[in-house]
Amino acid sequence: MTKLLQTNEAFRNLVGRLRTAPVIARYGPAEAETLAHAFSDLEESLRKFLDEQLPRLADPSVQGEDLEDLLLDIREEFRHVLYHLHDPQFFRLLEPTHEWLAVNGPT
């Protein structure tokens, strides 16, 4: 798969375009870079889940301790996704608090 935002040129281009968007600029001068960083990390995490973790999860031979390790890895990857959905101010309307990001209970 082609990585869309993983080059410095693509990242900088996105930051520049986001800075011109009034819906982003209203959050301040740092928001464009924060949002571009979030998109870049989201791309990596979602590709990891779709290209690596989900195929392993669908594999009937992955069982027992290997399955548990995979589930923990997926949970951690999703937590990373949630962080990048909360970090930019632009996305905060999705969930106005961040208490749900904390790990409570058995790990």
Backbone bond lengths (Angstrom), bond angles and torsions (degrees), N, CA, C in turn:
res aa  C-N    CA-C-N  psi(-1)  N-CA   C-N-CA  omega(-1)  CA-C   N-CA-C  phi
1 M - - - 1.450 - - 1.531 110.84 -
2 T 1.293 115.09 142.30 1.451 121.28 176.98 1.527 109.43 -74.96
3 K 1.322 115.30 130.36 1.460 119.65 175.63 1.526 107.85 -89.19
4 L 1.295 116.17 118.44 1.458 121.66 -170.40 1.518 115.16 -82.48
5 L 1.320 117.78 -33.93 1.464 120.59 -173.77 1.526 113.22 -118.40
6 Q 1.315 117.84 16.92 1.452 119.82 -172.54 1.527 114.17 -92.59
7 T 1.330 118.31 -2.56 1.465 119.72 174.89 1.521 109.08 -98.22
8 N 1.316 115.43 152.13 1.463 120.23 179.73 1.527 110.60 -60.72
9 E 1.331 116.77 -38.45 1.467 120.56 179.99 1.532 111.53 -62.83
10 A 1.319 116.97 -46.81 1.467 120.42 179.91 1.526 110.79 -64.55
11 F 1.325 116.20 -40.78 1.464 121.04 179.65 1.528 110.36 -62.71
12 R 1.328 117.26 -50.45 1.462 122.10 -178.87 1.529 111.34 -62.32
13 N 1.325 115.99 -39.12 1.458 120.11 177.55 1.526 110.60 -60.74
14 L 1.328 116.07 -44.71 1.462 120.22 179.19 1.520 111.05 -63.43
15 V 1.327 117.09 -44.42 1.464 120.36 178.71 1.526 109.94 -56.91
16 G 1.316 116.61 -46.01 1.465 120.40 -179.78 1.516 112.51 -61.06
17 R 1.314 116.66 -42.17 1.470 119.46 179.49 1.520 111.56 -69.97
18 L 1.340 116.88 -38.29 1.466 119.59 178.72 1.524 111.20 -64.47
19 R 1.329 116.92 -34.86 1.476 120.19 179.21 1.528 111.97 -62.63
20 T 1.320 117.00 -25.17 1.470 119.72 -178.58 1.532 112.26 -88.06
21 A 1.314 116.84 -7.98 1.470 120.28 -178.68 1.530 109.39 -85.95
22 P 1.329 118.17 115.37 1.466 120.61 -179.14 1.529 113.43 -54.79
23 V 1.330 117.83 -35.27 1.465 120.97 -178.91 1.541 111.17 -64.29
24 I 1.324 117.66 -22.48 1.471 122.28 177.24 1.530 110.39 -96.37
25 A 1.326 116.65 -43.77 1.469 121.76 -176.59 1.526 112.48 -58.18
26 R 1.306 117.38 -28.77 1.472 119.36 -178.08 1.527 112.83 -65.46
27 Y 1.337 117.11 -15.35 1.467 120.68 178.55 1.530 112.22 -89.59
28 G 1.317 118.11 0.13 1.451 121.46 177.30 1.518 112.69 109.40
29 P 1.341 116.02 169.15 1.459 120.95 -172.68 1.538 114.87 -67.79
30 A 1.304 118.38 -23.43 1.469 120.70 -178.04 1.533 112.77 -85.71
31 E 1.317 117.50 -14.78 1.471 120.27 -173.00 1.523 112.96 -63.53
32 A 1.318 118.12 -36.82 1.468 120.46 -178.76 1.525 110.73 -60.74
33 E 1.321 116.96 -44.81 1.462 119.59 179.94 1.527 111.23 -71.08
34 T 1.316 117.47 -38.62 1.465 120.90 176.77 1.525 110.54 -60.13
35 L 1.307 116.70 -44.41 1.459 121.23 -179.33 1.533 111.44 -68.15
36 A 1.326 116.95 -41.80 1.471 120.16 177.53 1.528 110.49 -62.22
37 H 1.322 116.62 -41.35 1.468 120.80 177.00 1.530 110.17 -61.88
38 A 1.316 116.13 -42.35 1.466 120.34 178.35 1.524 110.38 -60.75
39 F 1.330 117.30 -47.21 1.468 120.47 179.25 1.530 111.23 -60.49
40 S 1.319 116.72 -41.00 1.463 121.11 179.85 1.528 111.35 -63.42
41 D 1.329 116.46 -47.03 1.467 120.08 179.10 1.527 111.49 -68.87
42 L 1.321 117.17 -36.12 1.463 119.85 176.08 1.526 110.62 -62.44
43 E 1.318 116.14 -40.76 1.468 119.30 177.71 1.533 109.91 -58.10
44 E 1.315 116.60 -48.11 1.477 120.21 -179.71 1.528 111.53 -61.48
45 S 1.319 116.83 -46.89 1.463 119.98 -177.34 1.526 112.21 -65.69
46 L 1.312 116.36 -43.77 1.462 119.00 -178.29 1.529 111.41 -68.87
47 R 1.325 117.28 -36.69 1.469 119.55 174.95 1.525 110.88 -64.61
48 K 1.333 116.17 -40.65 1.469 119.27 178.77 1.524 110.09 -60.78
49 F 1.341 116.07 -45.12 1.456 119.06 179.28 1.526 110.92 -63.96
50 L 1.316 117.34 -49.99 1.470 120.58 -174.96 1.527 113.47 -71.13
51 D 1.329 116.98 -38.95 1.462 120.49 -174.32 1.527 113.94 -88.64
52 E 1.331 117.62 -26.52 1.466 120.48 -175.32 1.530 112.86 -116.81
53 Q 1.318 115.60 -55.60 1.454 119.43 -171.07 1.521 113.60 -75.14
54 L 1.313 117.79 -44.55 1.463 120.17 -179.43 1.531 112.04 -63.17
55 P 1.325 119.59 -43.61 1.470 118.29 175.75 1.534 112.90 -59.69
56 R 1.328 117.08 -38.13 1.473 119.49 176.67 1.523 110.95 -66.80
57 L 1.336 116.71 -39.12 1.460 120.83 178.94 1.522 110.81 -63.85
58 A 1.312 117.13 -35.57 1.464 121.74 179.59 1.520 112.85 -77.62
59 D 1.317 117.78 -12.34 1.465 122.82 -178.32 1.534 109.35 -78.21
60 P 1.333 118.07 115.11 1.471 120.99 -178.00 1.530 114.04 -62.05
61 S 1.322 116.79 -18.57 1.472 118.66 -179.34 1.524 112.54 -79.57
62 V 1.329 118.35 -12.95 1.468 121.22 177.99 1.519 107.41 -82.76
63 Q 1.330 115.03 108.85 1.464 121.33 -175.77 1.517 110.39 -142.01
64 G 1.310 114.88 173.38 1.463 121.44 173.71 1.516 113.17 57.94
65 E 1.317 115.29 -132.91 1.460 121.76 -176.80 1.536 111.68 -62.04
66 D 1.337 117.14 -36.88 1.463 120.12 177.71 1.528 110.99 -62.79
67 L 1.319 117.21 -39.64 1.460 121.80 177.99 1.529 110.57 -65.73
68 E 1.329 116.14 -44.28 1.463 119.25 178.98 1.515 111.46 -62.92
69 D 1.327 117.41 -43.42 1.467 120.68 177.94 1.526 110.71 -60.96
70 L 1.315 116.27 -42.05 1.464 120.72 178.56 1.529 110.79 -62.71
71 L 1.315 117.27 -44.20 1.463 120.90 179.25 1.530 111.60 -61.61
72 L 1.315 116.48 -40.12 1.469 120.21 177.25 1.528 110.80 -65.77
73 D 1.331 116.73 -39.25 1.465 120.33 177.02 1.526 111.12 -64.23
74 I 1.323 116.66 -41.58 1.464 120.84 178.34 1.523 110.11 -64.14
75 R 1.315 116.56 -43.57 1.466 119.57 178.89 1.526 110.42 -59.38
76 E 1.321 116.83 -42.59 1.465 120.38 -179.82 1.534 110.92 -66.17
77 E 1.315 116.51 -39.54 1.470 119.85 178.08 1.524 110.43 -64.40
78 F 1.324 117.00 -39.77 1.463 120.50 178.18 1.524 111.10 -67.80
79 R 1.316 116.77 -33.98 1.457 119.23 176.80 1.530 109.76 -64.48
80 H 1.318 115.68 -38.56 1.463 120.74 176.12 1.535 109.90 -62.32
81 V 1.316 117.47 -41.71 1.463 122.11 176.57 1.526 109.73 -60.71
82 L 1.318 117.21 -47.23 1.467 120.38 -179.88 1.524 111.97 -60.46
83 Y 1.332 116.30 -39.49 1.468 119.45 177.49 1.528 110.08 -57.50
84 H 1.330 116.60 -45.69 1.456 120.15 -177.08 1.526 113.22 -76.90
85 L 1.300 117.14 -10.86 1.458 120.13 170.26 1.529 110.88 -86.18
86 H 1.320 116.14 -21.26 1.464 119.43 -179.82 1.530 112.50 -96.64
87 D 1.323 118.61 -30.98 1.460 121.77 -173.20 1.531 113.43 -59.71
88 P 1.315 119.98 -51.16 1.469 118.65 178.14 1.535 111.09 -69.22
89 Q 1.296 115.59 137.72 1.469 119.16 177.78 1.522 111.12 -61.46
90 F 1.321 116.57 -31.46 1.458 121.55 -178.56 1.526 112.44 -57.46
91 F 1.339 116.91 -34.43 1.465 121.05 -177.71 1.527 113.30 -90.74
92 R 1.303 119.31 -7.16 1.465 120.84 -172.76 1.512 113.58 -63.99
93 L 1.299 118.56 -19.95 1.460 119.09 177.42 1.528 111.16 -68.38
94 L 1.335 116.76 -15.67 1.463 119.64 176.50 1.530 110.88 -63.71
95 E 1.318 115.64 -37.54 1.468 122.41 179.24 1.521 106.48 -155.17
96 P 1.309 118.25 108.12 1.458 120.74 -171.94 1.533 115.08 -70.70
97 T 1.298 118.65 -10.37 1.460 120.40 177.56 1.520 109.13 -120.66
98 H 1.309 115.69 166.37 1.464 118.68 178.99 1.526 112.61 -120.83
99 E 1.298 118.86 10.00 1.460 121.04 -179.82 1.523 111.37 -59.98
100 W 1.313 117.36 -31.78 1.452 120.98 -178.16 1.525 111.95 -68.37
101 L 1.339 118.10 -11.10 1.470 120.46 178.13 1.529 111.38 -79.17
102 A 1.320 117.17 -20.53 1.461 120.64 -177.37 1.527 110.04 -70.77
103 V 1.325 114.25 144.47 1.461 119.44 177.63 1.517 107.42 -87.64
104 N 1.314 115.70 118.18 1.458 121.69 176.65 1.521 107.86 -124.96
105 G 1.285 116.00 138.97 1.458 119.10 178.24 1.514 111.64 95.81
106 P 1.339 116.57 -168.01 1.459 120.91 -174.93 1.527 111.80 -64.99
107 T 1.338 114.77 142.64 1.471 119.47 178.57 1.477 111.81 -113.21
